[in-house]
Amino acid sequence: MHLPAIIQALPHQRIWNLRKDDRYAHVPLITADGESVLYSIIFSLEPVRRNIPYEFWLRVRTAYPCDHDPPDTFGEVRFSHLLMVRNQNQHPQRNFTTHRKKPKMP
């Protein structure tokens, strides 16, 4: 039920590069019980092919509370940089080093 608010907050969150065509966002939330939860959203950004006033479709593939270790990622990227790279019809570089930043559970 919180998904619309979470998606509106994406520009201010860390976006984690999961695969070539997907992006992974961890969004910390406080539940009604006062518990900190890490929410995971797997989404893709696709350029709009029609003449409408938006430049990208943000397609949420799945969203769920992350109650286990987050998956391995290829580093983080700022949402604004992700939009810039996707606007050039490219994908952000993947970081394969062992010392790359990784999502953390609260």
MMTF fields as JSON, N, C-alpha, C and O atoms, coordinates in Angstrom:
{
  "mmtfVersion": "1.0.0",
  "mmtfProducer": "UNKNOWN",
  "numBonds": 423,
  "numAtoms": 424,
  "numGroups": 106,
  "numChains": 1,
  "numModels": 1,
  "chainsPerModel": [1],
  "groupsPerChain": [106],
  "chainIdList": ["A"],
  "bondAtomList": [4, 2, 8, 6, 12, 10, 16, 14, 20, 18, 24, 22, 28, 26, 32, 30, 36, 34, 40, 38, 44, 42, 48, 46, 52, 50, 56, 54, 60, 58, 64, 62, 68, 66, 72, 70, 76, 74, 80, 78, 84, 82, 88, 86, 92, 90, 96, 94, 100, 98, 104, 102, 108, 106, 112, 110, 116, 114, 120, 118, 124, 122, 128, 126, 132, 130, 136, 134, 140, 138, 144, 142, 148, 146, 152, 150, 156, 154, 160, 158, 164, 162, 168, 166, 172, 170, 176, 174, 180, 178, 184, 182, 188, 186, 192, 190, 196, 194, 200, 198, 204, 202, 208, 206, 212, 210, 216, 214, 220, 218, 224, 222, 228, 226, 232, 230, 236, 234, 240, 238, 244, 242, 248, 246, 252, 250, 256, 254, 260, 258, 264, 262, 268, 266, 272, 270, 276, 274, 280, 278, 284, 282, 288, 286, 292, 290, 296, 294, 300, 298, 304, 302, 308, 306, 312, 310, 316, 314, 320, 318, 324, 322, 328, 326, 332, 330, 336, 334, 340, 338, 344, 342, 348, 346, 352, 350, 356, 354, 360, 358, 364, 362, 368, 366, 372, 370, 376, 374, 380, 378, 384, 382, 388, 386, 392, 390, 396, 394, 400, 398, 404, 402, 408, 406, 412, 410, 416, 414, 420, 418],
  "bondOrderList": [1, 1, 1, 1, 1, 1, 1, 1, 1, 1, 1, 1, 1, 1, 1, 1, 1, 1, 1, 1, 1, 1, 1, 1, 1, 1, 1, 1, 1, 1, 1, 1, 1, 1, 1, 1, 1, 1, 1, 1, 1, 1, 1, 1, 1, 1, 1, 1, 1, 1, 1, 1, 1, 1, 1, 1, 1, 1, 1, 1, 1, 1, 1, 1, 1, 1, 1, 1, 1, 1, 1, 1, 1, 1, 1, 1, 1, 1, 1, 1, 1, 1, 1, 1, 1, 1, 1, 1, 1, 1, 1, 1, 1, 1, 1, 1, 1, 1, 1, 1, 1, 1, 1, 1, 1],
  "groupList": [{"groupName": "MET", "atomNameList": ["N", "CA", "C", "O"], "elementList": ["N", "C", "C", "O"], "formalChargeList": [0, 0, 0, 0], "bondAtomList": [1, 0, 2, 1, 3, 2], "bondOrderList": [1, 1, 2], "singleLetterCode": "M", "chemCompType": "L-PEPTIDE LINKING"}, {"groupName": "HIS", "atomNameList": ["N", "CA", "C", "O"], "elementList": ["N", "C", "C", "O"], "formalChargeList": [0, 0, 0, 0], "bondAtomList": [1, 0, 2, 1, 3, 2], "bondOrderList": [1, 1, 2], "singleLetterCode": "H", "chemCompType": "L-PEPTIDE LINKING"}, {"groupName": "LEU", "atomNameList": ["N", "CA", "C", "O"], "elementList": ["N", "C", "C", "O"], "formalChargeList": [0, 0, 0, 0], "bondAtomList": [1, 0, 2, 1, 3, 2], "bondOrderList": [1, 1, 2], "singleLetterCode": "L", "chemCompType": "L-PEPTIDE LINKING"}, {"groupName": "PRO", "atomNameList": ["N", "CA", "C", "O"], "elementList": ["N", "C", "C", "O"], "formalChargeList": [0, 0, 0, 0], "bondAtomList": [1, 0, 2, 1, 3, 2], "bondOrderList": [1, 1, 2], "singleLetterCode": "P", "chemCompType": "L-PEPTIDE LINKING"}, {"groupName": "ALA", "atomNameList": ["N", "CA", "C", "O"], "elementList": ["N", "C", "C", "O"], "formalChargeList": [0, 0, 0, 0], "bondAtomList": [1, 0, 2, 1, 3, 2], "bondOrderList": [1, 1, 2], "singleLetterCode": "A", "chemCompType": "L-PEPTIDE LINKING"}, {"groupName": "ILE", "atomNameList": ["N", "CA", "C", "O"], "elementList": ["N", "C", "C", "O"], "formalChargeList": [0, 0, 0, 0], "bondAtomList": [1, 0, 2, 1, 3, 2], "bondOrderList": [1, 1, 2], "singleLetterCode": "I", "chemCompType": "L-PEPTIDE LINKING"}, {"groupName": "GLN", "atomNameList": ["N", "CA", "C", "O"], "elementList": ["N", "C", "C", "O"], "formalChargeList": [0, 0, 0, 0], "bondAtomList": [1, 0, 2, 1, 3, 2], "bondOrderList": [1, 1, 2], "singleLetterCode": "Q", "chemCompType": "L-PEPTIDE LINKING"}, {"groupName": "ARG", "atomNameList": ["N", "CA", "C", "O"], "elementList": ["N", "C", "C", "O"], "formalChargeList": [0, 0, 0, 0], "bondAtomList": [1, 0, 2, 1, 3, 2], "bondOrderList": [1, 1, 2], "singleLetterCode": "R", "chemCompType": "L-PEPTIDE LINKING"}, {"groupName": "TRP", "atomNameList": ["N", "CA", "C", "O"], "elementList": ["N", "C", "C", "O"], "formalChargeList": [0, 0, 0, 0], "bondAtomList": [1, 0, 2, 1, 3, 2], "bondOrderList": [1, 1, 2], "singleLetterCode": "W", "chemCompType": "L-PEPTIDE LINKING"}, {"groupName": "ASN", "atomNameList": ["N", "CA", "C", "O"], "elementList": ["N", "C", "C", "O"], "formalChargeList": [0, 0, 0, 0], "bondAtomList": [1, 0, 2, 1, 3, 2], "bondOrderList": [1, 1, 2], "singleLetterCode": "N", "chemCompType": "L-PEPTIDE LINKING"}, {"groupName": "LYS", "atomNameList": ["N", "CA", "C", "O"], "elementList": ["N", "C", "C", "O"], "formalChargeList": [0, 0, 0, 0], "bondAtomList": [1, 0, 2, 1, 3, 2], "bondOrderList": [1, 1, 2], "singleLetterCode": "K", "chemCompType": "L-PEPTIDE LINKING"}, {"groupName": "ASP", "atomNameList": ["N", "CA", "C", "O"], "elementList": ["N", "C", "C", "O"], "formalChargeList": [0, 0, 0, 0], "bondAtomList": [1, 0, 2, 1, 3, 2], "bondOrderList": [1, 1, 2], "singleLetterCode": "D", "chemCompType": "L-PEPTIDE LINKING"}, {"groupName": "TYR", "atomNameList": ["N", "CA", "C", "O"], "elementList": ["N", "C", "C", "O"], "formalChargeList": [0, 0, 0, 0], "bondAtomList": [1, 0, 2, 1, 3, 2], "bondOrderList": [1, 1, 2], "singleLetterCode": "Y", "chemCompType": "L-PEPTIDE LINKING"}, {"groupName": "VAL", "atomNameList": ["N", "CA", "C", "O"], "elementList": ["N", "C", "C", "O"], "formalChargeList": [0, 0, 0, 0], "bondAtomList": [1, 0, 2, 1, 3, 2], "bondOrderList": [1, 1, 2], "singleLetterCode": "V", "chemCompType": "L-PEPTIDE LINKING"}, {"groupName": "THR", "atomNameList": ["N", "CA", "C", "O"], "elementList": ["N", "C", "C", "O"], "formalChargeList": [0, 0, 0, 0], "bondAtomList": [1, 0, 2, 1, 3, 2], "bondOrderList": [1, 1, 2], "singleLetterCode": "T", "chemCompType": "L-PEPTIDE LINKING"}, {"groupName": "GLY", "atomNameList": ["N", "CA", "C", "O"], "elementList": ["N", "C", "C", "O"], "formalChargeList": [0, 0, 0, 0], "bondAtomList": [1, 0, 2, 1, 3, 2], "bondOrderList": [1, 1, 2], "singleLetterCode": "G", "chemCompType": "PEPTIDE LINKING"}, {"groupName": "GLU", "atomNameList": ["N", "CA", "C", "O"], "elementList": ["N", "C", "C", "O"], "formalChargeList": [0, 0, 0, 0], "bondAtomList": [1, 0, 2, 1, 3, 2], "bondOrderList": [1, 1, 2], "singleLetterCode": "E", "chemCompType": "L-PEPTIDE LINKING"}, {"groupName": "SER", "atomNameList": ["N", "CA", "C", "O"], "elementList": ["N", "C", "C", "O"], "formalChargeList": [0, 0, 0, 0], "bondAtomList": [1, 0, 2, 1, 3, 2], "bondOrderList": [1, 1, 2], "singleLetterCode": "S", "chemCompType": "L-PEPTIDE LINKING"}, {"groupName": "PHE", "atomNameList": ["N", "CA", "C", "O"], "elementList": ["N", "C", "C", "O"], "formalChargeList": [0, 0, 0, 0], "bondAtomList": [1, 0, 2, 1, 3, 2], "bondOrderList": [1, 1, 2], "singleLetterCode": "F", "chemCompType": "L-PEPTIDE LINKING"}, {"groupName": "CYS", "atomNameList": ["N", "CA", "C", "O"], "elementList": ["N", "C", "C", "O"], "formalChargeList": [0, 0, 0, 0], "bondAtomList": [1, 0, 2, 1, 3, 2], "bondOrderList": [1, 1, 2], "singleLetterCode": "C", "chemCompType": "L-PEPTIDE LINKING"}],
  "groupTypeList": [0, 1, 2, 3, 4, 5, 5, 6, 4, 2, 3, 1, 6, 7, 5, 8, 9, 2, 7, 10, 11, 11, 7, 12, 4, 1, 13, 3, 2, 5, 14, 4, 11, 15, 16, 17, 13, 2, 12, 17, 5, 5, 18, 17, 2, 16, 3, 13, 7, 7, 9, 5, 3, 12, 16, 18, 8, 2, 7, 13, 7, 14, 4, 12, 3, 19, 11, 1, 11, 3, 3, 11, 14, 18, 15, 16, 13, 7, 18, 17, 1, 2, 2, 0, 13, 7, 9, 6, 9, 6, 1, 3, 6, 7, 9, 18, 14, 14, 1, 7, 10, 10, 3, 10, 0, 3],
  "groupIdList": [1, 2, 3, 4, 5, 6, 7, 8, 9, 10, 11, 12, 13, 14, 15, 16, 17, 18, 19, 20, 21, 22, 23, 24, 25, 26, 27, 28, 29, 30, 31, 32, 33, 34, 35, 36, 37, 38, 39, 40, 41, 42, 43, 44, 45, 46, 47, 48, 49, 50, 51, 52, 53, 54, 55, 56, 57, 58, 59, 60, 61, 62, 63, 64, 65, 66, 67, 68, 69, 70, 71, 72, 73, 74, 75, 76, 77, 78, 79, 80, 81, 82, 83, 84, 85, 86, 87, 88, 89, 90, 91, 92, 93, 94, 95, 96, 97, 98, 99, 100, 101, 102, 103, 104, 105, 106],
  "secStructList": [7, 7, 2, 2, 2, 2, 2, 2, 6, 4, 4, 4, 1, 3, 3, 3, 3, 7, 1, 1, 1, 7, 3, 3, 3, 3, 3, 3, 3, 3, 7, 6, 6, 1, 7, 3, 3, 3, 3, 3, 3, 3, 3, 3, 3, 3, 3, 7, 7, 1, 1, 1, 1, 7, 1, 3, 3, 3, 3, 3, 3, 3, 3, 3, 3, 3, 7, 1, 7, 7, 7, 7, 7, 1, 7, 3, 3, 3, 2, 2, 2, 2, 2, 2, 2, 2, 2, 6, 6, 7, 7, 7, 7, 7, 7, 7, 7, 6, 6, 7, 7, 7, 7, 7, 7, 7],
  "xCoordList": [0.821, 0.0, 0.863, 0.371, 2.127, 3.015, 3.751, 4.529, 3.53, 4.319, 4.285, 5.344, 3.137, 3.173, 4.09, 4.816, 4.065, 4.936, 6.396, 7.277, 6.652, 8.026, 8.576, 9.723, 7.771, 8.224, 8.474, 9.423, 7.655, 7.887, 9.179, 9.776, 9.625, 10.859, 12.099, 13.211, 11.946, 13.092, 14.197, 15.37, 13.875, 14.972, 15.911, 17.021, 15.49, 16.324, 16.935, 17.54, 16.786, 17.27, 18.478, 18.777, 19.161, 20.237, 19.612, 18.738, 20.064, 19.592, 20.734, 21.862, 20.447, 21.479, 21.353, 20.272, 22.442, 22.48, 22.429, 23.374, 21.32, 21.143, 21.528, 22.258, 21.049, 21.377, 21.446, 21.357, 21.603, 21.699, 20.402, 20.443, 19.267, 18.012, 17.161, 16.096, 17.596, 16.839, 17.636, 18.865, 16.947, 17.563, 16.924, 15.765, 17.677, 17.223, 17.32, 18.392, 16.247, 16.243, 15.932, 14.989, 16.716, 16.421, 15.91, 16.584, 14.751, 14.155, 13.858, 13.02, 14.523, 14.216, 12.862, 12.584, 12.043, 10.721, 10.556, 11.204, 9.678, 9.276, 7.831, 6.959, 7.574, 6.219, 5.349, 5.826, 4.07, 3.137, 3.519, 3.167, 4.247, 4.704, 5.995, 6.494, 6.542, 7.787, 9.024, 10.125, 8.865, 9.982, 10.61, 9.899, 11.944, 12.64, 12.652, 13.015, 12.256, 12.184, 12.887, 12.793, 13.586, 14.204, 13.282, 13.01, 12.801, 11.865, 12.63, 13.442, 12.389, 13.089, 12.136, 11.022, 12.584, 11.796, 12.675, 13.762, 12.222, 12.948, 12.157, 10.985, 12.815, 12.129, 13.037, 14.247, 12.437, 13.194, 12.765, 11.64, 13.657, 13.375, 13.459, 14.503, 12.37, 12.344, 11.948, 11.022, 12.627, 12.238, 10.824, 10.409, 10.102, 8.747, 8.83, 9.626, 8.022, 8.028, 6.915, 6.889, 6.005, 4.89, 5.076, 5.968, 4.229, 4.296, 3.443, 2.309, 4.0, 3.346, 4.345, 5.539, 3.893, 4.8, 5.821, 6.514, 5.937, 6.903, 8.021, 7.802, 9.2, 10.321, 10.609, 11.194, 10.21, 10.496, 9.274, 8.44, 9.19, 8.266, 9.062, 10.092, 8.601, 9.194, 8.276, 7.162, 8.74, 7.928, 8.408, 9.515, 7.561, 7.876, 7.592, 6.466, 8.615, 8.444, 8.03, 7.214, 8.59, 8.191, 8.608, 9.548, 7.913, 8.23, 7.848, 6.769, 8.754, 8.509, 9.407, 10.466, 9.0, 9.892, 11.045, 10.817, 12.241, 13.426, 13.692, 14.201, 13.348, 13.527, 14.702, 14.883, 15.494, 16.685, 17.829, 17.648, 18.974, 20.103, 19.772, 19.221, 20.103, 19.846, 20.716, 21.785, 20.285, 21.067, 22.35, 22.487, 23.273, 24.494, 24.15, 23.308, 24.801, 24.554, 25.87, 26.945, 25.769, 26.947, 27.222, 27.658, 26.984, 27.251, 26.009, 24.95, 26.168, 25.042, 25.187, 26.277, 24.082, 24.064, 22.999, 21.96, 23.272, 22.266, 21.13, 21.371, 19.926, 18.774, 18.896, 18.554, 19.379, 19.539, 20.541, 20.339, 21.618, 22.598, 21.989, 22.24, 21.197, 20.525, 19.622, 19.602, 18.875, 18.022, 18.842, 18.464, 19.957, 20.808, 21.361, 21.355, 21.833, 22.398, 21.319, 21.549, 20.146, 19.054, 18.548, 18.082, 18.632, 18.239, 19.146, 18.727, 20.373, 21.313, 21.191, 22.024, 20.143, 19.866, 21.014, 21.339, 21.616, 22.684, 22.296, 21.248, 23.153, 22.966, 24.182, 25.272, 24.028, 25.194, 26.221, 25.897, 27.47, 28.533, 28.344, 27.908, 28.681, 28.604, 29.963, 30.999, 29.944, 31.151, 31.345, 30.505, 32.453, 32.714, 33.733, 34.051, 34.249, 35.262, 34.665, 33.465, 35.497, 35.012, 34.749, 34.07, 35.267, 35.113, 34.009, 33.963, 33.122, 32.032, 31.03, 30.91, 30.317, 29.272, 28.156, 27.857, 27.542, 26.448, 25.306, 25.543, 24.072, 22.939, 23.07, 23.611, 22.562, 22.66, 21.279, 20.406, 21.096, 19.856, 19.85, 20.911, 18.671, 18.624, 18.94, 18.94],
  "yCoordList": [-1.195, 0.0, 1.256, 2.337, 1.136, 2.285, 2.492, 3.439, 1.64, 1.66, 3.004, 3.449, 3.679, 4.981, 5.999, 6.727, 6.057, 6.989, 6.583, 7.437, 5.286, 4.796, 5.162, 5.594, 4.995, 5.306, 6.798, 7.189, 7.642, 9.083, 9.472, 10.494, 8.674, 8.965, 8.395, 8.651, 7.628, 7.008, 7.993, 7.651, 9.213, 10.124, 10.46, 10.941, 10.217, 10.525, 9.274, 9.357, 8.119, 6.858, 6.347, 6.802, 5.402, 4.689, 3.641, 2.881, 3.612, 2.628, 1.656, 2.064, 0.385, -0.637, -1.354, -1.819, -1.441, -2.059, -3.574, -4.181, -4.183, -5.615, -6.405, -7.391, -5.984, -6.629, -5.559, -4.368, -5.979, -5.0, -4.213, -2.999, -4.878, -4.196, -3.91, -3.304, -4.321, -4.07, -3.186, -3.155, -2.483, -1.697, -2.14, -2.553, -2.051, -2.542, -1.41, -0.83, -1.091, -0.009, -0.554, -1.326, -0.159, -0.463, 0.823, 1.853, 0.763, 1.935, 1.603, 0.743, 2.266, 2.001, 2.619, 3.774, 1.841, 2.296, 2.048, 1.175, 2.828, 2.594, 2.106, 2.813, 0.913, 0.354, 1.01, 1.805, 0.668, 1.209, 0.77, 1.432, -0.357, -0.845, -0.171, -0.463, 0.729, 1.404, 0.607, 0.954, -0.449, -1.31, -0.811, -0.42, -0.824, -0.456, -1.642, -2.752, -1.407, -2.453, -1.965, -0.794, -2.87, -2.555, -3.068, -4.266, -2.156, -2.521, -2.625, -1.754, -3.663, -3.902, -3.721, -4.243, -2.98, -2.768, -3.113, -2.555, -4.015, -4.321, -3.682, -3.994, -2.779, -2.041, -1.853, -2.064, -1.455, -1.12, 0.256, 0.685, 0.942, 2.237, 2.046, 1.666, 2.308, 2.143, 3.459, 4.117, 3.863, 5.098, 4.981, 3.916, 6.081, 6.118, 6.139, 6.881, 5.338, 5.25, 6.083, 6.247, 6.605, 7.381, 8.851, 9.227, 9.669, 11.113, 11.489, 11.944, 11.294, 11.706, 12.537, 12.499, 13.28, 14.223, 13.601, 14.333, 12.271, 11.619, 11.023, 10.645, 10.939, 10.417, 8.947, 8.271, 8.436, 7.054, 6.391, 7.038, 5.104, 4.271, 3.631, 3.002, 3.786, 3.081, 1.898, 2.066, 0.71, -0.495, -1.294, -1.832, -1.354, -2.117, -3.584, -3.956, -4.403, -5.841, -6.575, -7.494, -6.171, -6.745, -5.791, -5.011, -5.86, -5.042, -5.855, -6.443, -5.873, -6.704, -6.249, -5.672, -6.502, -6.243, -7.247, -8.443, -6.783, -7.644, -8.18, -7.463, -9.44, -10.041, -11.012, -11.739, -11.019, -11.878, -11.046, -9.864, -11.644, -10.909, -10.402, -11.144, -9.135, -8.619, -9.337, -9.839, -9.396, -10.096, -9.344, -8.162, -10.03, -9.368, -8.352, -8.601, -7.219, -6.162, -5.746, -6.169, -4.92, -4.416, -2.963, -2.195, -2.574, -1.229, -0.353, -0.762, 0.864, 1.781, 2.903, 3.165, 3.546, 4.664, 5.649, 5.245, 6.945, 7.951, 7.87, 7.591, 8.104, 8.012, 9.02, 8.702, 10.234, 11.244, 10.779, 11.011, 10.125, 9.6, 8.457, 8.336, 7.63, 6.541, 7.086, 6.545, 8.149, 8.76, 9.322, 9.176, 9.961, 10.535, 9.437, 9.582, 8.349, 7.248, 6.584, 6.278, 6.358, 5.729, 6.645, 6.164, 7.966, 8.914, 8.782, 9.085, 8.335, 8.09, 6.661, 6.207, 5.946, 4.567, 3.623, 2.697, 3.873, 3.025, 2.559, 2.931, 1.745, 1.269, 1.681, 1.811, 1.892, 2.252, 1.127, -0.051, 1.538, 0.535, -0.335, 0.129, -1.597, -2.52, -2.596, -2.654, -2.595, -2.647, -4.098, -4.652, -4.706, -6.106, -6.272, -7.402, -5.171, -5.29, -5.883, -5.768, -6.501, -7.113, -6.069, -6.371, -4.855, -3.809, -2.822, -1.73, -3.178, -2.261, -2.16, -3.065, -1.038, -0.853, -1.847, -2.201, -2.294, -3.248, -2.767, -2.065, -3.128, -2.753, -3.368, -4.462, -2.646, -3.136, -3.238, -2.408, -4.242, -4.412, -3.428, -3.117, -2.934, -1.991, -2.663, -2.006],
  "zCoordList": [0.0, 0.0, 0.0, -0.324, 0.353, 0.385, -0.932, -1.052, -1.915, -3.141, -3.879, -4.32, -4.043, -4.736, -4.055, -4.734, -2.731, -2.007, -2.13, -2.225, -2.129, -2.264, -3.638, -3.753, -4.671, -6.033, -6.18, -6.859, -5.569, -5.628, -4.933, -5.272, -3.964, -3.238, -3.919, -3.458, -5.007, -5.676, -6.059, -5.915, -6.545, -6.907, -5.753, -5.983, -4.534, -3.367, -2.737, -1.667, -3.385, -2.835, -3.596, -4.7, -2.992, -3.683, -4.587, -4.169, -5.812, -6.777, -6.989, -7.264, -6.863, -6.971, -8.301, -8.663, -9.02, -10.335, -10.169, -9.665, -10.596, -10.4, -11.639, -11.543, -12.793, -14.062, -15.129, -14.832, -16.364, -17.437, -17.618, -17.821, -17.548, -17.828, -16.59, -16.712, -15.425, -14.201, -13.262, -13.318, -12.418, -11.356, -10.054, -10.02, -9.013, -7.72, -6.719, -6.547, -6.071, -5.095, -3.711, -3.537, -2.741, -1.34, -0.703, -0.742, -0.133, 0.488, 1.946, 2.219, 2.888, 4.301, 4.675, 4.354, 5.346, 5.78, 7.266, 7.844, 7.873, 9.253, 9.194, 8.689, 9.702, 9.673, 10.732, 11.542, 10.715, 11.71, 13.119, 14.095, 13.225, 14.526, 14.982, 16.069, 14.161, 14.499, 14.146, 14.573, 13.378, 12.987, 11.687, 10.761, 11.618, 10.388, 9.439, 9.828, 8.194, 7.19, 5.935, 5.569, 5.291, 4.011, 2.919, 2.836, 2.081, 1.025, -0.28, -0.59, -1.042, -2.295, -3.464, -3.461, -4.453, -5.657, -6.845, -6.996, -7.682, -8.91, -10.038, -10.248, -10.765, -11.814, -13.01, -12.932, -14.116, -15.319, -15.783, -15.526, -16.463, -17.087, -18.59, -19.119, -19.267, -20.71, -21.353, -20.877, -22.428, -23.117, -23.678, -24.135, -23.636, -24.173, -25.691, -26.266, -26.328, -27.792, -28.421, -29.64, -27.623, -28.155, -27.831, -27.07, -28.415, -28.204, -26.99, -27.134, -25.804, -24.573, -23.776, -24.072, -22.782, -22.11, -21.163, -20.457, -21.123, -20.254, -21.098, -22.249, -20.535, -21.291, -21.015, -21.861, -19.849, -19.477, -18.869, -18.236, -19.073, -18.331, -17.205, -17.45, -15.992, -14.863, -14.606, -14.11, -14.942, -14.8, -13.587, -13.571, -12.594, -11.393, -11.688, -12.02, -11.565, -11.812, -10.559, -10.608, -9.443, -8.163, -7.05, -7.206, -5.945, -4.774, -3.538, -3.468, -2.574, -1.388, -0.251, -0.495, 0.996, 2.126, 2.085, 1.902, 2.248, 2.182, 3.585, 4.446, 3.806, 5.12, 5.162, 6.14, 4.1, 4.052, 3.461, 3.167, 3.292, 2.733, 1.341, 0.528, 1.052, -0.288, -1.323, -0.975, -2.583, -3.601, -3.936, -3.624, -4.564, -5.019, -6.093, -6.956, -6.028, -7.005, -7.639, -7.211, -8.654, -9.36, -8.998, -9.855, -7.778, -7.305, -7.35, -7.827, -6.838, -6.768, -7.795, -8.304, -8.081, -9.014, -8.522, -8.0, -8.696, -8.361, -9.375, -10.549, -8.946, -9.831, -10.972, -12.111, -10.683, -11.745, -12.799, -13.991, -12.369, -13.327, -14.135, -15.334, -13.482, -14.181, -15.282, -16.387, -14.994, -16.011, -17.163, -18.326, -16.85, -17.891, -18.806, -20.028, -18.214, -18.998, -19.841, -21.011, -19.26, -20.012, -21.119, -22.152, -20.917, -21.955, -23.184, -24.301, -22.978, -24.075, -24.592, -25.377, -24.148, -24.54, -24.165, -24.908, -23.009, -22.486, -21.091, -20.563, -20.511, -19.142, -18.328, -18.887, -17.011, -16.198, -16.174, -16.322, -15.982, -15.919, -14.688, -13.634, -14.846, -13.715, -13.044, -13.707, -11.74, -10.931, -10.484, -9.776, -10.9, -10.578, -9.439, -9.07, -8.877, -7.837, -6.558, -6.309, -5.775, -4.536, -3.449, -2.468, -3.601, -2.586, -2.937, -2.37, -3.855, -4.238, -3.089, -2.263, -3.061, -2.049, -2.287, -3.427, -1.208, -1.283, -0.405, 0.578, -0.736, 0.113, 1.497, 1.657, 2.5, 3.879, 4.491, 4.234, 5.285, 6.033, 7.211, 7.752, 7.615, 8.755, 10.078, 11.119]
}
